[in-house]
Amino acid sequence: MVKNTLIALLLILVTLKSTPVKSCTNFLISKGATKDGSAMISYSADSHTLYGELYFWPATDYPDSTKLMVYEWDTGKLLGQIPQVKHTFQVTGNMNENQVAIGETTYGGRTELATQKEAIIDYGSLIYIALQRSRSAREAITIMTDLVKNYGYASSGESFSIADPTEVWILEMIGKGDGQKGAVWVAMRIPDGYISGHANQARITTFPLNDPKNCLYAPDVISFAREKGWFDGKNNDFSFSDTYAPVNFSGARFCEARVWSGFNKVNKQMKQYEQYAMGKVTYDENKYATNRMPLWIKPDSLLTVKDVVNIMRDHYEGTALDMTKDPGAGPYDSPYRWRPMEWKVDSVNYVHERAISTQQTGFSFVAQCRSYLPNPIGGILWFGLDDTFLTCYMPIYCGIKQVPESIKTGNGDMLTWSDNSAFWVFNQVSNLCYSRYRDMVVDLQKVQSKLENRFLALSPVVDQAALTLWNSTDKTLAYQFLTEYSVNAVENTVKSWKDLGHYLLIKYKDGNVMTEQNGEFKRNEAGKLPDSPLHPAYPEWWYRKIIENNKDHFKVIE
């Protein structure tokens, strides 16, 4: 068995050239898996160059023959133009006015399929064009797959989370490479009562061939693989991931491990997949992984928005991959590691973990879709900037008509500072916390919990007030109310975060820890100077590490 496993692994590594590991994480929660009957998806948009802001397109009517210019999301490069539809729906972030929400993670897959000459539609365009045109998750899948069929697919392999108030789907797609237009794909509906996830590794394996209610797929998804010589078995045995994006050590340790850790937070049976999450993948004679996690699981209890937020706040705490427990955490138990993730000592390759919560997140969200409320009220984008663990998730109703200034597109960018940009305000606080994580995160979480708990508690009240206005003679009052509430929630949070940054700088400046009493910094008896600051010692293991190889250098001479 070991010999077969090693041979299979070598074959996979030959087939798949090394590609950079992308970094995004999604979880998909069916309405039957939530306490209030919401359907939800979560998304962290992770990139070292992505600026966090809230995209916004108002609903618009277009004259006949209007063309839509298509720009690549990652680079801003103009890819081409396609016909515009007569009417587009409002899109707020990654949710439209019909409560359709879409997220993604890039898995890459076979490198020979990663480019397609003259293709016009990249994965970002698929998301935002589909949001402007779709009334449901199922319709979004049709729109997305028709777009790449007609105009070509300009990205590598991609997983998409697609939700509406009643259904949640995972769609996995990969292009056909140069010489053929379009892509092959499979979409599966998450069963009611279950949750799924994906994090830069294709996850759909075998799928039902005659169940259009729950599974849709490209008509040539299997035959295309046969033509390429990648599959020669029975159709029922065909595995999308094992054919187009087989899982290897990196796919398991850097990608699947994040899904496993999220699942582990809500299901006590996930210990059995720990070795797989650590990168120990086994294969059969067909080079298919044999110890993979299921595509979806049933949580032990029904989930709330707060539970889903907590899934997105994870550094593998309490697992074999816990990032606060190895020496790389430093004296302040930091769960963060600067890049590169892979490194070498004495010609041996090693890795750092890549957790759900990571420092290079541009923006993240939990999209909450509720079938029992009118669309403008039912859809809430719980939106955060920067690191998911250190951000504050703010409620933005999909029916708003104005974007808060601090998260508006164009308010600063990755190389341009803006004092009232939420992205930069949150980054300032996060980067302060990285320097003394164990201590500062406690202060941050007090503010974070206070704000988020207040928003969650207010949500039913806001819903009811908006519903009352919606049922009145003038629905514009409901839109105005939701807009004002969302704008105030964001701007007040940004102000609170600025104050938090000032507080942390004062309290921990230069390694001191200023003393407090009843929430105020203490002064001496004269009231002129600060009380004497504290100087907490490093942990003992850290001191031992310092003298490990050179005791005499640090030893006090009596």
Buried (B, 14 or more C-beta within 10 A) or exposed (E): EEEEBEEBBEEBBEBBEEBEBBBBBBBBBBBBBBEBBBBBBBBBBBBEEBBBBBBBBEEBEBEEEEEBEBBBBBEEEEBBEBEBBEEBBBBBBBBBBBBBBBBBBBBBBBBBBBBBEEBBBBBBBBBBBBBBBBBBBBBBBBBBBEBBBEBBBBBBBBBBBBBBBBBBBBBBBBBBBEEBBBBBBBBBBBBEBBBBBBBBBBBBBBBEEEEEEBBBBBEBBBEBBBEBEBBEEEEEEBBBBBBBBBBBBBBBBBBBBBBBBBBBBBBEEBEEBBBBBBBEBBBEEBBBBEBBBEBBBBBEEBBBBBBBBBBBBBBBBEBEBBBBBEEBBBBBBBBBBEEEBEEEEEEEEEBBBBBBBBBBBBBBBBBBBBBEBBBBBBBBBBBBBBBBBBBBBBBBBBBBBEBBBBBBEEBBEEEEEBEBBBBBBBBBBBBBBBBBBBBBBEBBBEBBEEBBEEBBEBBEEBBEBBBEBBEEEEBEBBBBBBBEBBBEBBBBBBEBBBEBBEBBEEBBEEEBBBBEEEEEBEEEEEEEEEBEBEEEEEBEEEEEBBEEEEEEEEEEEE
